[in-house]
Amino acid sequence: MLTVVLCVCMNRPYQFYYYIPLVSFWFTILYLLLICPPRVTAASSEIRPAQYLYIILKILALFIFITILYMSEVFFDKIFLTRPWKALFVTTDDDIHEWWYRWKLNRFSVVNGV
């Protein structure tokens, strides 16, 4: 919320501060990854330790998805230049290359952090 207020007050686009969209993007991806079924909780993992395998498979799927996006800039453009996302990830001159560059530098940071 503070980010949006900052952008409005400073009259800057959301993408101007590249770090904020990057952190927001990876936080959202990690959140969606962890809430998608099957959900693993502390109680369920104590009862069935094999539940940790689900988390490993989810992280592996995220790693594969990130690698596919990295290998195909055309696929990356198709995802991030669609209507709902375009306003968040492009600069004022409709350039996705800054987002591509920043995303590419930090693409495995979430996977390594988890």
N, CA, C and O of each residue as an XYZ file, in Angstrom:
456
protein
N       0.822     -1.188      0.000
C       0.000      0.000      0.000
C       0.868      1.256      0.000
O       0.559      2.235     -0.679
N       1.944      1.217      0.758
C       2.846      2.360      0.809
C       3.453      2.645     -0.561
O       3.681      3.802     -0.915
N       3.707      1.608     -1.315
C       4.269      1.768     -2.651
C       3.333      2.534     -3.561
O       3.757      3.440     -4.279
N       2.079      2.176     -3.532
C       1.089      2.849     -4.375
C       0.969      4.314     -3.973
O       0.919      5.192     -4.835
N       0.922      4.583     -2.678
C       0.835      5.969     -2.197
C       2.080      6.750     -2.615
O       1.980      7.906     -3.026
N       3.238      6.131     -2.510
C       4.474      6.780     -2.915
C       4.459      7.129     -4.398
O       4.853      8.231     -4.782
N       4.012      6.207     -5.225
C       3.952      6.463     -6.666
C       2.976      7.580     -6.997
O       3.245      8.395     -7.879
N       1.853      7.628     -6.308
C       0.864      8.678     -6.558
C       1.398     10.028     -6.091
O       1.284     11.024     -6.805
N       1.975     10.064     -4.906
C       2.489     11.334     -4.361
C       3.662     11.877     -5.170
O       3.773     13.087     -5.362
N       4.518     11.010     -5.635
C       5.700     11.444     -6.382
C       5.426     11.573     -7.882
O       6.302     11.981     -8.645
N       4.214     11.226     -8.296
C       3.815     11.290     -9.705
C       4.777     10.479    -10.584
O       5.253     10.949    -11.618
N       5.041      9.270    -10.145
C       5.917      8.354    -10.872
C       5.158      7.074    -11.192
O       4.269      6.680    -10.437
N       5.495      6.420    -12.303
C       4.862      5.126    -12.584
C       5.367      4.062    -11.620
O       6.424      4.206    -11.006
N       4.602      3.012    -11.504
C       4.940      1.917    -10.588
C       6.273      1.283    -10.948
O       7.022      0.882    -10.057
N       6.578      1.187    -12.210
C       7.800      0.543    -12.666
C       9.032      1.428    -12.465
O      10.155      0.943    -12.605
N       8.855      2.697    -12.146
C       9.989      3.600    -11.958
C      10.908      3.104    -10.846
O      12.131      3.164    -10.970
N      10.318      2.619     -9.772
C      11.086      2.024     -8.687
C      11.128      0.518     -8.951
O      10.239     -0.210     -8.508
N      12.136      0.052     -9.658
C      12.145     -1.331    -10.151
C      12.142     -2.361     -9.031
O      11.617     -3.459     -9.211
N      12.712     -2.032     -7.887
C      12.827     -3.016     -6.816
C      11.468     -3.353     -6.211
O      11.220     -4.502     -5.845
N      10.609     -2.385     -6.107
C       9.295     -2.594     -5.487
C       8.427     -3.535     -6.319
O       7.858     -4.470     -5.755
N       8.299     -3.337     -7.630
C       7.531     -4.322     -8.407
C       8.162     -5.708     -8.395
O       7.456     -6.717     -8.424
N       9.481     -5.756     -8.353
C      10.164     -7.046     -8.336
C       9.865     -7.815     -7.056
O       9.555     -9.005     -7.103
N       9.956     -7.148     -5.929
C       9.663     -7.796     -4.653
C       8.187     -8.158     -4.567
O       7.842     -9.234     -4.079
N       7.316     -7.279     -5.033
C       5.874     -7.569     -5.029
C       5.562     -8.774     -5.903
O       4.759     -9.629     -5.530
N       6.194     -8.839     -7.062
C       5.978     -9.952     -7.977
C       6.406    -11.271     -7.341
O       5.648    -12.241     -7.362
N       7.606    -11.317     -6.779
C       8.089    -12.569     -6.209
C       7.332    -12.957     -4.952
O       7.136    -14.145     -4.696
N       6.903    -11.982     -4.164
C       6.085    -12.293     -2.997
C       4.765    -12.922     -3.429
O       4.312    -13.897     -2.830
N       4.147    -12.362     -4.474
C       2.882    -12.900     -4.978
C       3.068    -14.303     -5.543
O       2.247    -15.184     -5.291
N       4.126    -14.517     -6.294
C       4.397    -15.844     -6.856
C       4.598    -16.867     -5.745
O       4.053    -17.969     -5.809
N       5.370    -16.514     -4.738
C       5.609    -17.438     -3.631
C       4.332    -17.707     -2.852
O       4.083    -18.842     -2.446
N       3.529    -16.689     -2.640
C       2.254    -16.865     -1.940
C       1.338    -17.807     -2.720
O       0.753    -18.725     -2.145
N       1.214    -17.580     -4.025
C       0.363    -18.443     -4.850
C       0.898    -19.875     -4.891
O       0.126    -20.833     -4.911
N       2.206    -20.009     -4.903
C       2.804    -21.343     -4.902
C       2.464    -22.103     -3.628
O       2.159    -23.295     -3.677
N       2.514    -21.428     -2.502
C       2.302    -22.117     -1.233
C       0.832    -22.360     -0.907
O       0.521    -23.271     -0.139
N      -0.083    -21.566     -1.471
C      -1.496    -21.813     -1.166
C      -2.164    -22.754     -2.158
O      -3.279    -23.214     -1.912
N      -1.503    -23.049     -3.275
C      -2.136    -23.971     -4.219
C      -2.123    -25.380     -3.626
O      -1.183    -25.762     -2.930
N      -3.178    -26.145     -3.911
C      -3.285    -27.488     -3.327
C      -2.186    -28.396     -3.848
O      -1.732    -28.212     -4.977
N      -1.761    -29.334     -3.094
C      -2.111    -29.648     -1.713
C      -1.384    -28.717     -0.747
O      -0.178    -28.495     -0.857
N      -2.137    -28.187      0.185
C      -1.569    -27.279      1.181
C      -0.883    -28.087      2.274
O      -1.429    -29.063      2.787
N       0.300    -27.665      2.608
C       1.089    -28.344      3.634
C       1.167    -27.424      4.843
O       1.641    -26.292      4.750
N       0.697    -27.924      5.970
C       0.758    -27.159      7.215
C       1.678    -27.874      8.195
O       2.131    -28.990      7.939
N       1.945    -27.226      9.307
C       2.800    -27.849     10.327
C       2.143    -29.101     10.887
O       2.814    -30.103     11.133
N       0.827    -29.044     11.087
C       0.120    -30.206     11.633
C       0.126    -31.373     10.646
O       0.344    -32.520     11.038
N      -0.113    -31.079      9.367
C      -0.148    -32.166      8.390
C       1.235    -32.763      8.160
O       1.354    -33.957      7.885
N       2.270    -31.957      8.267
C       3.616    -32.501      8.063
C       4.103    -33.304      9.262
O       4.966    -34.170      9.114
N       3.561    -33.028     10.456
C       3.914    -33.847     11.619
C       3.265    -35.221     11.534
O       3.856    -36.227     11.926
N       2.040    -35.251     11.016
C       1.329    -36.520     10.891
C       1.929    -37.363      9.763
O       2.186    -38.556      9.926
N       2.144    -36.712      8.618
C       2.690    -37.410      7.454
C       3.930    -36.662      6.956
O       3.796    -35.674      6.235
N       5.110    -37.106      7.318
C       6.333    -36.410      6.887
C       6.524    -36.379      5.370
O       7.321    -35.588      4.866
N       5.812    -37.220      4.648
C       5.916    -37.212      3.184
C       5.314    -35.949      2.579
O       5.468    -35.703      1.383
N       4.637    -35.155      3.386
C       4.062    -33.893      2.906
C       5.153    -32.937      2.416
O       4.896    -32.080      1.570
N       6.361    -33.085      2.945
C       7.468    -32.232      2.499
C       7.781    -32.455      1.027
O       8.309    -31.567      0.359
N       7.458    -33.627      0.529
C       7.663    -33.916     -0.888
C       6.820    -32.985     -1.760
O       7.262    -32.575     -2.833
N       5.611    -32.651     -1.308
C       4.756    -31.723     -2.054
C       5.419    -30.357     -2.190
O       5.369    -29.743     -3.255
N       6.030    -29.889     -1.127
C       6.697    -28.582     -1.182
C       7.888    -28.640     -2.134
O       8.123    -27.704     -2.898
N       8.627    -29.722     -2.088
C       9.770    -29.867     -2.986
C       9.303    -29.895     -4.434
O       9.932    -29.284     -5.297
N       8.209    -30.597     -4.711
C       7.672    -30.645     -6.077
C       7.169    -29.280     -6.531
O       7.335    -28.918     -7.696
N       6.557    -28.522     -5.630
C       6.091    -27.172     -5.976
C       7.266    -26.261     -6.314
O       7.212    -25.504     -7.283
N       8.320    -26.335     -5.520
C       9.498    -25.501     -5.769
C      10.187    -25.922     -7.066
O      10.678    -25.074     -7.812
N      10.225    -27.208     -7.335
C      10.789    -27.695     -8.590
C       9.969    -27.201     -9.783
O      10.534    -26.816    -10.807
N       8.652    -27.211     -9.657
C       7.791    -26.698    -10.728
C       8.031    -25.204    -10.950
O       8.049    -24.740    -12.091
N       8.213    -24.456     -9.870
C       8.524    -23.029     -9.997
C       9.864    -22.836    -10.695
O       9.996    -21.959    -11.550
N      10.846    -23.634    -10.345
C      12.161    -23.563    -10.982
C      12.058    -23.825    -12.485
O      12.682    -23.125    -13.282
N      11.284    -24.814    -12.865
C      11.105    -25.139    -14.287
C      10.385    -24.010    -15.009
O      10.761    -23.648    -16.124
N       9.356    -23.451    -14.388
C       8.622    -22.344    -14.998
C       9.524    -21.122    -15.192
O       9.473    -20.473    -16.236
N      10.337    -20.813    -14.201
C      11.265    -19.682    -14.307
C      12.271    -19.925    -15.425
O      12.599    -19.007    -16.177
N      12.758    -21.145    -15.536
C      13.716    -21.477    -16.587
C      13.087    -21.341    -17.965
O      13.734    -20.851    -18.890
N      11.845    -21.763    -18.117
C      11.152    -21.624    -19.402
C      10.972    -20.155    -19.754
O      11.186    -19.762    -20.901
N      10.582    -19.342    -18.781
C      10.439    -17.906    -19.042
C      11.775    -17.276    -19.423
O      11.833    -16.406    -20.292
N      12.835    -17.714    -18.777
C      14.155    -17.161    -19.063
C      14.636    -17.549    -20.459
O      15.270    -16.746    -21.143
N      14.342    -18.759    -20.876
C      14.828    -19.243    -22.163
C      14.065    -18.655    -23.340
O      14.591    -18.621    -24.453
N      12.847    -18.196    -23.126
C      12.037    -17.678    -24.223
C      11.571    -16.261    -23.909
O      10.620    -16.062    -23.154
N      12.246    -15.288    -24.493
C      11.841    -13.894    -24.283
C      10.493    -13.607    -24.940
O       9.762    -12.727    -24.487
N      10.161    -14.333    -25.992
C       8.860    -14.159    -26.642
C       7.739    -14.597    -25.698
O       6.733    -13.900    -25.563
N       7.908    -15.738    -25.052
C       6.923    -16.217    -24.082
C       6.822    -15.252    -22.901
O       5.730    -14.988    -22.398
N       7.958    -14.736    -22.467
C       7.991    -13.745    -21.386
C       7.182    -12.508    -21.779
O       6.386    -12.003    -20.987
N       7.391    -12.024    -23.005
C       6.645    -10.852    -23.481
C       5.155    -11.129    -23.561
O       4.345    -10.268    -23.220
N       4.785    -12.322    -24.010
C       3.363    -12.656    -24.115
C       2.681    -12.652    -22.753
O       1.522    -12.251    -22.641
N       3.381    -13.092    -21.727
C       2.791    -13.112    -20.386
C       2.698    -11.711    -19.806
O       1.647    -11.316    -19.301
N       3.786    -10.958    -19.872
C       3.836     -9.679    -19.177
C       3.309     -8.505    -19.990
O       3.198     -7.401    -19.455
N       2.987     -8.700    -21.243
C       2.410     -7.623    -22.037
C       0.913     -7.800    -22.264
O       0.330     -7.098    -23.090
N       0.290     -8.717    -21.554
C      -1.162     -8.844    -21.636
C      -1.807     -7.741    -20.811
O      -1.155     -7.137    -19.960
N      -3.063     -7.482    -21.056
C      -3.754     -6.333    -20.489
C      -3.711     -6.195    -18.971
O      -3.365     -5.111    -18.502
N      -4.027     -7.183    -18.185
C      -4.037     -6.893    -16.745
C      -2.647     -6.588    -16.185
O      -2.518     -5.804    -15.245
N      -1.613     -7.196    -16.750
C      -0.273     -7.049    -16.187
C       0.519     -5.919    -16.807
O       1.482     -5.435    -16.212
N       0.131     -5.498    -17.984
C       0.938     -4.538    -18.738
C       1.187     -3.248    -17.964
O       2.295     -2.711    -18.001
N       0.191     -2.754    -17.279
C       0.343     -1.490    -16.543
C       1.341     -1.609    -15.396
O       1.919     -0.607    -14.976
N       1.547     -2.804    -14.893
C       2.462     -2.979    -13.767
C       3.912     -3.193    -14.185
O       4.827     -2.856    -13.433
N       4.131     -3.744    -15.362
C       5.476     -4.188    -15.703
C       6.158     -3.436    -16.829
O       7.333     -3.687    -17.097
N       5.475     -2.535    -17.493
C       6.131     -1.777    -18.558
C       6.364     -0.349    -18.094
O       5.678      0.151    -17.203
N       7.335      0.294    -18.708
C       7.610      1.687    -18.390
C       6.642      2.576    -19.147
O       5.773      2.083    -19.866
N       6.786      3.873    -18.991
C       5.848      4.804    -19.628
C       5.937      4.768    -21.145
O       4.970      5.122    -21.819
N       7.061      4.353    -21.698
C       7.192      4.279    -23.156
C       6.951      2.863    -23.691
O       7.454      2.509    -24.757
N       6.189      2.059    -22.958
C       5.824      0.688    -23.348
C       7.041     -0.194    -23.630
O       7.063     -0.948    -24.603
N       8.032     -0.091    -22.780
C       9.244     -0.887    -22.932
C       9.307     -1.930    -21.822
O       9.267     -1.590    -20.639
N       9.405     -3.185    -22.202
C       9.452     -4.286    -21.237
C      10.898     -4.696    -20.934
O      11.132     -5.530    -20.059
N      11.855     -4.125    -21.639
C      13.238     -4.580    -21.503
C      13.832     -4.298    -20.124
O      14.663     -5.072    -19.649
N      13.432     -3.224    -19.481
C      13.926     -2.958    -18.125
C      13.429     -4.027    -17.158
O      14.182     -4.527    -16.323
N      12.134     -4.370    -17.288
C      11.593     -5.433    -16.441
C      12.270     -6.760    -16.774
O      12.596     -7.516    -15.859
N      12.489     -7.062    -18.028
C      13.161     -8.296    -18.439
C      14.559     -8.359    -17.821
O      14.966     -9.400    -17.305
N      15.285     -7.257    -17.872
C      16.644     -7.219    -17.328
C      16.641     -7.436    -15.817
O      17.424     -8.244    -15.317
N      15.785     -6.737    -15.084
C      15.736     -6.860    -13.623
C      15.242     -8.241    -13.203
O      15.759     -8.832    -12.255
N      14.239     -8.748    -13.912
C      13.697    -10.072    -13.604
C      14.757    -11.141    -13.847
O      14.898    -12.087    -13.071
N      15.502    -10.969    -14.943
C      16.527    -11.940    -15.306
C      17.647    -11.989    -14.261
O      18.173    -13.063    -13.972
N      18.010    -10.852    -13.703
C      19.061    -10.817    -12.684
C      18.651    -11.545    -11.411
O      19.477    -12.199    -10.774
N      17.380    -11.435    -11.040
C      16.909    -11.971     -9.763
C      15.990    -13.173     -9.925
O      15.185    -13.448     -9.036
N      16.088    -13.883    -11.017
C      15.102    -14.916    -11.316
C      15.121    -16.092    -10.346
O      14.070    -16.682    -10.099
N      16.247    -16.447     -9.800
C      16.298    -17.593     -8.893
C      16.412    -17.188     -7.429
O      16.681    -18.037     -6.579
N      16.217    -15.936     -7.123
C      16.368    -15.485     -5.735
C      15.323    -16.111     -4.817
O      15.637    -16.472     -3.682
N      14.100    -16.244     -5.284
C      13.047    -16.837     -4.452
C      13.288    -18.327     -4.265
O      13.127    -18.850     -3.162
N      13.669    -19.007     -5.324
C      13.927    -20.447     -5.226
C      15.101    -20.705     -4.278
O      15.060    -21.644     -3.483
N      16.130    -19.887     -4.357
C      17.271    -20.050     -3.446
C      16.900    -19.680     -2.021
O      17.416    -20.276     -1.075
N      16.023    -18.718     -1.854
C      15.626    -18.294     -0.521
C      14.719    -19.274      0.187
O      14.734    -19.371      1.414
N      13.931    -20.000     -0.581
C      13.004    -20.961      0.021
C      13.789    -22.187      0.400
O      13.223    -23.144      0.929
